[in-house]
Amino acid sequence: MTALEVIATILAVLVLVKISVVLVNPGLWMKKVAAPIFDNPPLATAVYAGLTIVVGYFVFASLTIVEVAAVMAFTALLMGLGMLPYAKPFLKIAEEMAANRSELLRNAWLPIVIWVGISLWVLSTVFA
């Protein structure tokens, strides 16, 4: 099994477990999984960043940046589709975030840098 197959298998199992738990008892998922992760943002950031680096290493070793960006577009659309039923609360949060630009940039600088870097990499690859 290749590294990408291992990563995809782990994702598939986690998705099926999450959906099963949420369908049976959504509060259990929130209490036992989501809350412990998000109650400690520095630890969650370190874990997410570490996993991003490890998974990214294997993904970028196997796929081109254009292929990765196409999958990211698909994933973003799928996530957006999943969030549409919750548009009003998300818009309220987005308004609160936009009200304080310096706080937004302080809190979201890392993903912004990553998205800009990937976008520039894609454009330089496509138009090279």
LOSE-575547 format. One line per 4 residues: number of its first residue (from 1); their letters; for each residue x, y, z of C-alpha. Coordinates in pm, 1 decimal, padded with zeros to 6 digits. Example, Ala and Ser with C-alpha at 12.3 -4.5 7.8 and 13.67 -1.06 7.14 Angstrom:
<rs>
1) AS) 01230.0/-00450.0/00780.0 ~ 01367.0/-00106.0/00714.0
</rs>
This chain:
<rs>
1) MTAL) 00000.0/00000.0/00000.0 ~ 00139.3/00340.6/-00098.1 ~ 00154.0/00637.4/00136.5 ~ -00134.9/00801.8/-00047.7
5) EVIA) -00340.4/00484.4/-00013.9 ~ -00269.7/00478.6/00360.0 ~ -00370.0/00845.3/00393.4 ~ -00686.8/00789.2/00187.3
9) TILA) -00775.6/00478.9/00390.0 ~ -00733.7/00665.1/00719.4 ~ -00951.3/00947.5/00585.1 ~ -01220.2/00704.1/00466.0
13) VLVL) -01233.4/00524.6/00801.7 ~ -01243.3/00850.9/00999.0 ~ -01520.8/00990.1/00776.4 ~ -01731.8/00676.6/00817.3
17) VKIS) -01677.3/00671.1/01195.4 ~ -01762.6/01040.7/01226.2 ~ -02077.1/01014.8/01014.9 ~ -02188.8/00704.1/01205.8
21) VVLV) -02137.4/00869.2/01544.3 ~ -02298.5/01197.1/01437.7 ~ -02603.2/01016.2/01297.9 ~ -02647.5/00820.9/01622.3
25) NPGL) -02545.0/01082.7/01879.1 ~ -02424.3/01423.7/01752.8 ~ -02363.3/01548.0/02105.3 ~ -02118.4/01265.5/02170.4
29) WMKK) -01902.1/01373.9/01875.9 ~ -01910.5/01735.0/01989.0 ~ -01833.5/01651.1/02352.6 ~ -01571.4/01378.9/02304.2
33) VAAP) -01395.8/01485.6/01982.7 ~ -01465.0/01841.3/01866.9 ~ -01458.4/02018.0/02203.5 ~ -01130.9/01862.9/02324.9
37) IFDN) -00962.9/01956.5/01997.2 ~ -01093.1/02312.6/01976.9 ~ -01074.8/02388.6/02349.3 ~ -00695.7/02409.0/02315.3
41) PPLA) -00622.8/02616.1/02000.8 ~ -00241.2/02616.2/02037.0 ~ -00231.2/02237.5/02067.4 ~ -00484.1/02195.8/01786.1
45) TAVY) -00277.6/02429.2/01567.9 ~ 00037.2/02229.0/01635.1 ~ -00137.2/01897.9/01562.4 ~ -00304.9/02026.5/01245.4
49) AGLT) 00019.7/02188.3/01125.1 ~ 00218.9/01872.5/01193.2 ~ -00032.7/01652.2/01014.4 ~ -00047.5/01901.0/00726.4
53) IVVG) 00327.8/01881.4/00685.2 ~ 00334.9/01500.2/00695.7 ~ 00039.1/01452.0/00460.5 ~ 00161.6/01735.8/00237.3
57) YFVF) 00501.0/01569.6/00203.9 ~ 00347.5/01252.6/00064.4 ~ 00089.2/01433.4/-00147.1 ~ 00342.2/01667.3/-00308.2
61) ASLT) 00584.3/01378.4/-00362.6 ~ 00318.4/01199.1/-00568.1 ~ 00107.2/01468.6/-00735.1 ~ 00167.5/01792.6/-00920.1
65) IVEV) 00059.9/02120.9/-00766.0 ~ -00207.8/02152.7/-01035.4 ~ -00354.2/01814.6/-00938.1 ~ -00342.6/01910.0/-00570.5
69) AAVM) -00514.4/02243.1/-00641.6 ~ -00788.6/02070.1/-00840.4 ~ -00853.4/01835.4/-00546.2 ~ -00849.5/02135.1/-00311.0
73) AFTA) -01111.2/02304.3/-00529.9 ~ -01327.6/01991.5/-00515.9 ~ -01287.5/01970.0/-00138.1 ~ -01364.8/02339.7/-00087.8
77) LLMG) -01681.8/02304.3/-00293.4 ~ -01786.4/01993.6/-00101.1 ~ -01724.7/02170.5/00231.0 ~ -01916.9/02474.4/00108.8
81) LGML) -02205.9/02250.9/00011.6 ~ -02203.3/02102.5/00361.0 ~ -02204.4/02446.4/00521.9 ~ -02486.2/02599.8/00315.3
85) PYAK) -02759.8/02492.2/00559.0 ~ -02573.1/02691.5/00825.6 ~ -02519.3/03004.0/00613.0 ~ -02681.5/03250.1/00855.8
89) PFLK) -02465.9/03160.9/01159.2 ~ -02154.4/03148.5/00940.2 ~ -02232.2/03490.4/00792.0 ~ -02274.5/03632.2/01141.9
93) IAEE) -01935.2/03492.4/01244.0 ~ -01779.2/03620.7/00919.4 ~ -01914.3/03971.1/00989.8 ~ -01764.8/03961.5/01338.5
97) MAAN) -01431.5/03847.8/01196.4 ~ -01434.0/04114.4/00925.4 ~ -01507.9/04386.9/01180.0 ~ -01155.6/04361.1/01318.0
101) RSEL) -00908.5/04314.9/01032.5 ~ -00596.3/04315.0/01248.5 ~ -00738.0/04038.3/01471.2 ~ -00844.0/03841.1/01163.6
105) LRNA) -00494.8/03865.1/01017.1 ~ -00332.0/03778.7/01349.5 ~ -00549.9/03468.8/01386.3 ~ -00548.1/03352.4/01024.2
109) WLPI) -00201.4/03447.2/00900.7 ~ -00077.8/03089.6/00857.8 ~ -00358.6/02961.4/00634.6 ~ -00348.5/03289.9/00441.1
113) VIWV) 00023.3/03245.2/00374.2 ~ -00031.2/02881.6/00271.7 ~ -00322.5/02965.2/00037.1 ~ -00129.0/03252.6/-00123.0
117) GISL) 00178.0/03031.1/-00163.4 ~ -00020.6/02749.0/-00322.8 ~ -00204.8/02993.7/-00549.0 ~ 00118.2/03153.8/-00670.2
121) WVLS) 00275.6/02809.8/-00719.3 ~ -00022.6/02696.1/-00928.7 ~ -00018.6/03011.1/-01140.7 ~ 00356.2/02991.4/-01197.7
125) TVFA) 00321.6/02625.6/-01298.6 ~ 00023.7/02673.9/-01530.7 ~ 00161.2/02983.5/-01701.5 ~ 00527.6/02877.8/-01713.2
</rs>
